[in-house]
């Protein structure tokens, strides 16, 4: 006697593999973490925040002090590896001399830091600039947050 439950047991390894691949493709991690993260989480740090939508748009705020902050509408595309490319599309607010120009692009990756926290790292394309780490709200509130001031 064949039942759907018996057939379903054979599909479990396939479903698990597809879910793990989906996490990596959309910004999660195949590593076993209690709280999986994705590019679509609320990311933040001192003088910075980012929120991406699954429709290829989002907002990015970058600053280097109280008097120099930009807020941008951004677009993003998935890369062949476990990263995305973010482009500054239009400036929505500026305080000070500014933190970029329309068309500037960044590569975003999600990787563990030395303590095992999953962080989003923003790398500006075409510059030797610093890598900008972003944390989830839980990581940001930790006393030793890698995304603080």
C-alpha positions in Angstrom: 0.0 0.0 0.0 1.4 3.3 -1.1 0.4 6.5 0.7 1.2 10.2 0.2 3.0 10.2 3.5 5.4 7.5 2.3 6.1 9.4 -0.9 6.5 12.6 1.2 9.3 11.0 3.2 11.4 10.5 0.0 10.9 14.2 -0.8 12.1 15.6 2.5 15.8 15.6 1.6 15.0 17.3 -1.7 12.9 19.9 0.0 15.6 20.6 2.6 18.2 21.0 0.0 16.0 23.5 -2.0 15.3 25.5 1.1 19.0 25.7 2.0 19.8 26.9 -1.5 17.0 29.4 -1.4 18.3 30.9 1.8 21.7 31.4 0.2 20.2 32.8 -3.0 18.2 35.4 -1.3 20.7 36.6 1.3 20.4 34.1 4.0 23.1 31.7 5.1 23.5 28.0 4.8 25.2 28.1 8.2 23.1 27.0 11.1 22.2 30.2 13.0 19.3 30.6 15.4 18.0 33.7 13.6 18.5 33.5 9.9 18.9 36.8 8.1 18.3 38.1 4.6 19.0 41.1 2.5 15.4 42.1 3.3 15.9 42.6 7.0 16.1 46.0 8.6 19.9 46.7 8.6 21.5 49.4 10.7 24.6 50.9 12.2 25.8 54.2 13.6 24.9 56.8 11.0 23.5 54.3 8.5 20.5 52.1 7.8 19.2 50.0 4.9 15.9 48.4 4.0 15.5 46.6 0.7 12.2 45.3 -0.8 11.9 42.1 -2.8 10.8 44.2 -5.8 14.4 45.4 -6.5 14.1 48.8 -4.7 14.9 50.1 -1.2 16.3 52.9 0.9 19.8 53.5 2.1 20.9 56.1 4.6 24.7 56.8 4.9 26.4 59.3 7.1 29.8 60.1 8.6 28.7 62.4 11.4 25.7 64.4 12.6 26.0 67.0 9.8 26.8 64.8 6.8 24.1 62.3 6.0 22.4 61.2 2.7 19.2 59.2 2.3 18.9 57.4 -1.1 16.3 55.5 -3.0 18.2 52.5 -4.4 17.7 49.7 -6.8 19.3 46.3 -6.5 20.0 43.2 -8.5 21.0 39.7 -7.6 24.5 38.6 -8.5 25.5 35.0 -9.6 27.2 34.5 -6.2 25.7 35.1 -2.8 25.7 38.9 -3.1 23.7 41.7 -4.6 24.6 45.0 -6.4 23.0 48.1 -5.0 22.9 51.3 -7.0 22.1 54.8 -5.7 19.0 55.8 -7.8 17.8 59.1 -6.4 18.7 61.4 -3.5 15.8 61.8 -1.2 17.5 63.9 1.6 20.9 65.4 2.3 22.6 67.1 5.2 26.1 68.4 4.6 28.4 67.8 1.7 27.0 64.4 0.9 27.9 60.7 0.9 27.7 59.8 -2.8 26.2 60.5 -6.2 23.5 59.0 -8.4 24.8 55.8 -10.0 27.3 54.9 -7.3 27.2 51.1 -6.8 27.9 48.8 -3.9 28.3 45.1 -3.5 26.4 43.7 -0.4 27.3 40.4 1.2 26.0 38.7 4.3 28.8 37.0 6.2 29.6 36.0 9.8 31.9 38.2 11.8 34.6 36.8 14.2 31.9 36.4 16.9 29.6 34.4 14.6 27.1 37.2 14.1 25.7 37.5 10.6 26.4 41.0 9.3 25.7 42.7 6.0 28.9 44.2 4.5 28.6 47.0 1.9 31.6 47.4 -0.5 31.7 50.4 -2.8 32.6 49.5 -6.4 35.5 51.3 -8.0 37.0 52.6 -4.8 39.5 51.5 -2.2 37.1 52.8 0.5 36.2 51.1 3.7 33.8 48.2 4.0 30.7 49.3 5.9 29.1 46.8 8.3 25.4 46.7 9.0 23.7 44.8 11.9 20.2 43.6 12.6 18.4 45.5 15.5 19.3 42.7 17.9 23.0 42.9 17.1 22.9 46.7 17.1 21.6 46.7 20.7 24.4 44.5 22.0 27.0 46.2 24.2 29.9 45.2 21.9 28.1 45.8 18.6 30.4 45.8 15.6 28.1 48.4 14.0 28.2 51.1 16.7 30.1 54.4 16.8 
